[in-house]
Amino acid sequence: MDGTAAGDRDSAENMAASSSDGRDAPRNGSSNGSPNGSVSGPAAGGSRTGRNLPVAVAVGVALGALVIASLYVVKVVFLVVVAAAVGLGVHELVRALAARDVRAPLVPLLAGMAAMIGGAYWGGPVSLVGAYALTVMAVLTWRMFQGIDGYVRDATGSVLVATYPALLAGFVALLLVPENGPDRVVTFVAVTVCSDIGGYFAGILFGKHKMSPVISPKKTWEGFAGSAAACVVAGALLVHFLLDGAYWQGAVLGAVVVVCATLGDLIESVIKRDLGIKDMGTLLPGHGGVMDRLDSLLFTLVPVWLLLQLFIPS
C-alpha cells in the first residue's frame, strides 16, 4: 500500500477511534454517549446507543421468525436460508476489502461457501474440510491468472473470506445433522443472542468501565457481566429442556458462548476499523450489514458444536 493509501487508512482509523461506534453499543454498551465520557442525546427515533431500537428489534424478530420457520419445516430450506445469509456476508466482506484495494474473487468464494455448507450436511466434517481446502486452492489459482502485482495481499484476503465467514458457517450444517439438530441450532442461536441482549441492558443501566476503548469504545465490563449472566442462565435452561442435558452442561456452554461472542464482536470491530468503515453494509435497518449480525454467531459456532458433541453425542 502506498503512502497516500496508508495516510488515508490512519486517518480513517483515528476518526473511528475518536467517535462512538453506533453498532457496538447494543452489545455490551455503556451509558455514555461518547468515548470521552460526555453524554450525548439519542438521534431522532433512536436510543441512547445511537441505534434505532424499535427498527432493530423489528428486524431481529423478523429474522428470528424466518430461522424458526425454515428450521422446523424442512432442514434443507434452513440450509438455503443460511447459505443466502452467509453469501451476503461474503459479498459484503469482499466489497469492504476492495475499498482497500484487496481483490478477493467473489465467484469461487461463493461457490466454495455453498460447497462447504452442503458438504458438511451431507458428508460430515471430512467433506467440510475437503471443500474448504478446494476453495482455498481455487481462489489462489483464480488470483494467479490476474497478474503478479499484489498477489500475496489479495491471496491473503481471499483466504480470510474463505475462512471467515465461509468455513465457520459450515459448522451450522453439522449442528443440524442429528435428529435433534433443530433444537441444537435453536440452542446455539438463542444463547448467542442472549449475549447481545444481556450486554445491551446491563451496559445501558450500569456500564462505566470500558472494555476496549480503542477497538470498541462503548463495550463495558458491566455489559460483559450482563452477557455472561444471560448466557449462563439461557444455556442451562435450553440444554436441559431442549436437549435433555444437565444444567451444569448448559451453564458451561453459556460461559463459553459469552467469551466467544464477545471476541467475535471485537474481531469484527478490528476488521472494520482497519478498513476504515463503520458497518459492513446497510441491508438490515437498525443493524447495519449481514456481517454485523453474523460476527458473534460465527465465532460461537465451532465451540458450541464441539461442546454439544461432547456433552450430548449425536
C-alpha positions as CSV (number, residue, x, y, z in Angstrom):
1,M,0.0,0.0,0.0
2,D,1.4,3.4,-1.0
3,G,1.9,6.4,1.3
4,T,-1.3,8.1,0.3
5,A,-3.4,5.0,1.0
6,A,-1.6,4.4,4.3
7,G,-2.3,8.0,5.3
8,D,-6.0,7.7,4.4
9,R,-6.2,4.5,6.4
10,D,-4.6,6.1,9.5
11,S,-7.0,9.0,9.2
12,A,-10.0,6.7,9.0
13,E,-8.8,4.7,12.0
14,N,-8.2,7.8,14.1
15,M,-11.7,9.2,13.2
16,A,-13.2,5.9,14.1
17,A,-11.4,5.6,17.4
18,S,-12.5,9.1,18.4
19,S,-16.2,8.5,17.6
20,S,-18.7,6.1,19.1
21,D,-19.5,3.0,17.2
22,G,-23.2,3.0,16.9
23,R,-23.5,-0.7,16.4
24,D,-21.2,-1.9,19.1
25,A,-23.2,-0.1,21.8
26,P,-26.1,-2.6,21.9
27,R,-23.6,-5.3,22.6
28,N,-22.1,-4.6,26.0
29,G,-22.8,-0.9,25.6
30,S,-22.1,1.8,28.2
31,S,-24.3,4.6,29.4
32,N,-22.0,7.2,28.0
33,G,-22.8,8.6,24.6
34,S,-19.2,9.2,23.6
35,P,-15.8,7.7,24.4
36,N,-14.7,10.7,26.3
37,G,-17.4,10.3,28.9
38,S,-19.7,13.1,27.7
39,V,-23.3,12.3,27.5
40,S,-25.0,13.0,24.2
41,G,-28.7,12.7,23.3
42,P,-30.1,10.0,21.1
43,A,-30.6,10.5,17.4
44,A,-34.2,11.1,16.3
45,G,-36.1,7.9,16.6
46,G,-33.1,6.2,18.2
47,S,-31.9,5.2,21.6
48,R,-29.1,6.2,23.8
49,T,-26.9,3.8,22.0
50,G,-27.2,5.6,18.6
51,R,-29.3,2.8,17.1
52,N,-32.9,2.9,16.1
53,L,-34.1,0.4,18.7
54,P,-37.7,-0.2,17.5
55,V,-36.5,-0.9,14.0
56,A,-33.6,-3.1,15.2
57,V,-36.0,-5.1,17.3
58,A,-38.5,-5.5,14.4
59,V,-35.7,-6.7,12.1
60,G,-34.4,-9.1,14.7
61,V,-37.8,-10.6,15.3
62,A,-38.4,-11.0,11.6
63,L,-35.1,-12.7,11.1
64,G,-35.8,-15.0,14.1
65,A,-39.2,-16.0,12.7
66,L,-37.6,-16.8,9.4
67,V,-35.0,-19.0,11.0
68,I,-37.5,-20.9,13.2
69,A,-40.0,-21.3,10.4
70,S,-37.4,-22.8,8.0
71,L,-35.7,-24.8,10.7
72,Y,-38.7,-26.8,11.8
73,V,-40.3,-27.3,8.4
74,V,-37.6,-28.7,6.2
75,K,-34.0,-28.8,7.2
76,V,-32.8,-28.2,3.7
77,V,-34.8,-25.0,3.5
78,F,-33.0,-23.8,6.6
79,L,-29.7,-24.5,4.9
80,V,-30.7,-22.4,1.9
81,V,-31.5,-19.5,4.3
82,V,-28.1,-20.0,5.9
83,A,-26.3,-20.1,2.5
84,A,-28.2,-16.9,1.4
85,A,-27.2,-15.0,4.6
86,V,-23.6,-16.1,4.6
87,G,-23.4,-15.4,0.8
88,L,-24.5,-11.9,1.5
89,G,-21.9,-11.7,4.2
90,V,-19.2,-12.9,1.9
91,H,-20.2,-10.3,-0.7
92,E,-20.1,-7.5,2.0
93,L,-16.6,-8.6,3.1
94,V,-15.3,-8.8,-0.4
95,R,-16.6,-5.3,-1.2
96,A,-15.2,-3.9,2.1
97,L,-11.7,-5.4,1.2
98,A,-11.9,-3.9,-2.3
99,A,-12.1,-0.4,-0.7
100,R,-8.6,-1.1,0.5
101,D,-7.5,-2.4,-2.9
102,V,-7.6,-6.0,-1.7
103,R,-9.2,-8.1,-4.5
104,A,-10.8,-11.3,-3.4
105,P,-12.6,-13.3,-6.1
106,L,-16.3,-13.4,-5.3
107,V,-17.4,-16.2,-7.6
108,P,-15.1,-19.0,-6.3
109,L,-15.7,-17.8,-2.7
110,L,-19.5,-18.1,-3.1
111,A,-19.2,-21.5,-4.8
112,G,-16.8,-22.7,-2.1
113,M,-19.1,-21.4,0.7
114,A,-22.1,-23.3,-0.8
115,A,-19.9,-26.5,-1.2
116,M,-18.8,-26.2,2.5
117,I,-22.3,-25.9,3.8
118,G,-23.7,-28.7,1.6
119,G,-20.6,-30.9,2.1
120,A,-20.9,-30.6,5.9
121,Y,-24.6,-31.5,5.9
122,W,-24.4,-34.5,3.5
123,G,-20.8,-35.6,4.1
124,G,-19.8,-34.5,7.6
125,P,-16.7,-32.9,8.9
126,V,-14.4,-34.6,6.3
127,S,-16.4,-33.1,3.4
128,L,-16.4,-29.7,5.1
129,V,-12.6,-29.7,5.4
130,G,-12.2,-31.0,1.9
131,A,-14.5,-28.3,0.4
132,Y,-12.6,-25.7,2.3
133,A,-9.2,-26.9,1.0
134,L,-10.5,-26.9,-2.5
135,T,-11.9,-23.4,-2.1
136,V,-8.5,-22.1,-1.0
137,M,-6.9,-23.8,-4.0
138,A,-9.5,-22.3,-6.3
139,V,-9.1,-18.7,-5.1
140,L,-5.3,-18.9,-5.1
141,T,-5.4,-20.2,-8.7
142,W,-8.1,-17.7,-9.8
143,R,-6.0,-14.8,-8.5
144,M,-2.8,-16.1,-10.1
145,F,-4.2,-15.5,-13.6
146,Q,-4.9,-11.8,-12.8
147,G,-1.2,-10.9,-12.5
148,I,1.7,-10.9,-10.1
149,D,1.3,-7.4,-8.5
150,G,-0.4,-7.6,-5.1
151,Y,-0.8,-11.4,-5.3
152,V,0.2,-12.1,-1.7
153,R,-2.1,-9.3,-0.4
154,D,-5.1,-10.5,-2.4
155,A,-4.5,-14.2,-1.7
156,T,-4.4,-13.5,2.0
157,G,-7.6,-11.5,1.9
158,S,-9.2,-14.3,-0.2
159,V,-8.2,-17.0,2.3
160,L,-9.6,-14.8,5.1
161,V,-13.0,-14.7,3.4
162,A,-12.9,-18.4,2.7
163,T,-12.4,-19.0,6.4
164,Y,-14.4,-16.2,7.9
165,P,-17.3,-16.4,7.3
166,A,-17.5,-19.4,4.8
167,L,-15.7,-22.2,6.7
168,L,-17.1,-21.3,10.1
169,A,-20.6,-21.1,8.7
170,G,-20.3,-24.7,7.6
171,F,-20.5,-25.9,11.2
172,V,-24.2,-24.8,11.4
173,A,-24.8,-27.7,9.0
174,L,-23.0,-30.1,11.3
175,L,-25.2,-28.9,14.2
176,L,-28.3,-29.6,12.1
177,V,-27.5,-33.2,11.0
178,P,-28.6,-35.1,14.2
179,E,-32.3,-35.9,14.7
180,N,-32.5,-33.2,17.3
181,G,-30.5,-30.9,15.0
182,P,-33.1,-28.1,15.0
183,D,-33.1,-28.0,18.8
184,R,-29.3,-27.8,18.8
185,V,-29.4,-24.9,16.3
186,V,-32.0,-23.1,18.4
187,T,-29.9,-23.5,21.5
188,F,-26.9,-22.1,19.7
189,V,-28.7,-19.1,18.3
190,A,-30.7,-18.3,21.4
191,V,-27.7,-18.4,23.8
192,T,-25.7,-16.3,21.5
193,V,-28.5,-13.7,21.1
194,C,-28.8,-13.7,24.9
195,S,-25.2,-12.4,25.0
196,D,-26.3,-9.4,22.9
197,I,-29.5,-8.8,25.0
198,G,-27.9,-9.2,28.4
199,G,-24.9,-7.0,27.4
200,Y,-27.2,-4.3,26.0
201,F,-29.4,-3.8,29.0
202,A,-26.5,-4.2,31.6
203,G,-24.4,-1.8,29.6
204,I,-27.2,0.8,29.3
205,L,-28.1,0.6,33.0
206,F,-24.7,0.1,34.7
207,G,-21.9,0.5,32.0
208,K,-19.0,2.6,33.3
209,H,-15.7,0.7,32.8
210,K,-14.8,0.4,29.2
211,M,-13.5,-3.0,28.0
212,S,-11.6,-1.8,24.9
213,P,-11.7,1.9,24.3
214,V,-9.7,1.8,21.1
215,I,-11.4,-1.2,19.4
216,S,-14.9,-0.8,20.6
217,P,-15.4,2.4,22.7
218,K,-18.9,1.5,24.0
219,K,-18.3,-2.0,25.3
220,T,-18.0,-2.2,29.1
221,W,-17.2,-4.8,31.6
222,E,-20.6,-4.3,33.2
223,G,-22.1,-5.1,29.8
224,F,-20.0,-8.2,29.6
225,A,-21.2,-9.3,33.1
226,G,-24.8,-8.9,31.9
227,S,-24.0,-11.0,28.8
228,A,-22.4,-13.7,31.0
229,A,-25.4,-13.9,33.3
230,A,-27.8,-14.1,30.4
231,C,-25.8,-16.7,28.5
232,V,-25.3,-19.0,31.5
233,V,-28.9,-19.0,32.5
234,A,-30.2,-19.4,29.0
235,G,-27.6,-22.2,28.3
236,A,-28.6,-24.1,31.4
237,L,-32.3,-23.9,30.7
238,L,-32.1,-24.7,27.0
239,V,-29.7,-27.6,27.2
240,H,-31.8,-29.1,29.9
241,F,-35.2,-28.7,28.5
242,L,-34.5,-28.9,24.7
243,L,-31.6,-31.4,24.7
244,D,-32.2,-33.3,27.9
245,G,-28.7,-32.4,29.2
246,A,-27.6,-31.4,32.6
247,Y,-28.0,-27.9,33.9
248,W,-24.2,-27.6,34.5
249,Q,-23.5,-28.6,30.9
250,G,-25.7,-25.8,29.7
251,A,-24.1,-23.4,32.1
252,V,-20.6,-24.3,30.8
253,L,-21.9,-23.9,27.3
254,G,-23.2,-20.4,28.1
255,A,-19.9,-19.4,29.7
256,V,-18.0,-20.4,26.6
257,V,-20.5,-18.6,24.3
258,V,-20.2,-15.3,26.1
259,V,-16.5,-15.3,25.7
260,C,-16.6,-16.3,22.1
261,A,-19.4,-14.0,21.2
262,T,-17.6,-11.0,22.7
263,L,-14.4,-12.0,20.8
264,G,-16.4,-12.2,17.6
265,D,-17.8,-8.7,18.2
266,L,-14.3,-7.3,18.9
267,I,-12.7,-9.0,15.9
268,E,-15.4,-7.7,13.6
269,S,-14.7,-4.2,15.1
270,V,-11.0,-4.5,14.4
271,I,-11.6,-5.5,10.8
272,K,-13.9,-2.5,10.3
273,R,-11.5,-0.1,11.9
274,D,-8.7,-1.4,9.8
275,L,-10.8,-0.9,6.7
276,G,-12.0,2.5,7.8
277,I,-15.7,1.7,7.8
278,K,-18.5,1.8,10.4
279,D,-20.7,-1.0,9.2
280,M,-20.2,-3.8,6.7
281,G,-23.4,-2.8,4.9
282,T,-26.8,-1.2,5.2
283,L,-29.1,-4.1,4.3
284,L,-30.6,-4.6,7.7
285,P,-32.1,-1.4,9.2
286,G,-31.0,-0.7,12.7
287,H,-28.3,-3.4,12.5
288,G,-26.0,-2.5,9.5
289,G,-24.9,-5.3,7.2
290,V,-25.4,-9.0,7.4
291,M,-21.9,-9.5,8.7
292,D,-22.7,-7.1,11.5
293,R,-25.2,-9.7,12.7
294,L,-23.2,-12.8,12.0
295,D,-20.0,-11.8,13.8
296,S,-20.8,-13.3,17.2
297,L,-22.7,-16.2,15.8
298,L,-19.8,-17.2,13.6
299,F,-17.3,-17.2,16.5
300,T,-19.6,-19.3,18.8
301,L,-20.4,-22.0,16.2
302,V,-17.4,-24.2,16.5
303,P,-17.2,-24.2,20.3
304,V,-20.9,-24.9,20.6
305,W,-20.7,-27.8,18.1
306,L,-17.7,-29.3,19.9
307,L,-19.3,-28.9,23.4
308,L,-22.7,-30.4,22.3
309,Q,-20.8,-33.3,20.7
310,L,-19.0,-33.9,24.0
311,F,-22.0,-33.4,26.3
312,I,-24.8,-34.8,24.2
313,P,-23.3,-37.1,21.4
314,S,-25.5,-37.3,18.3
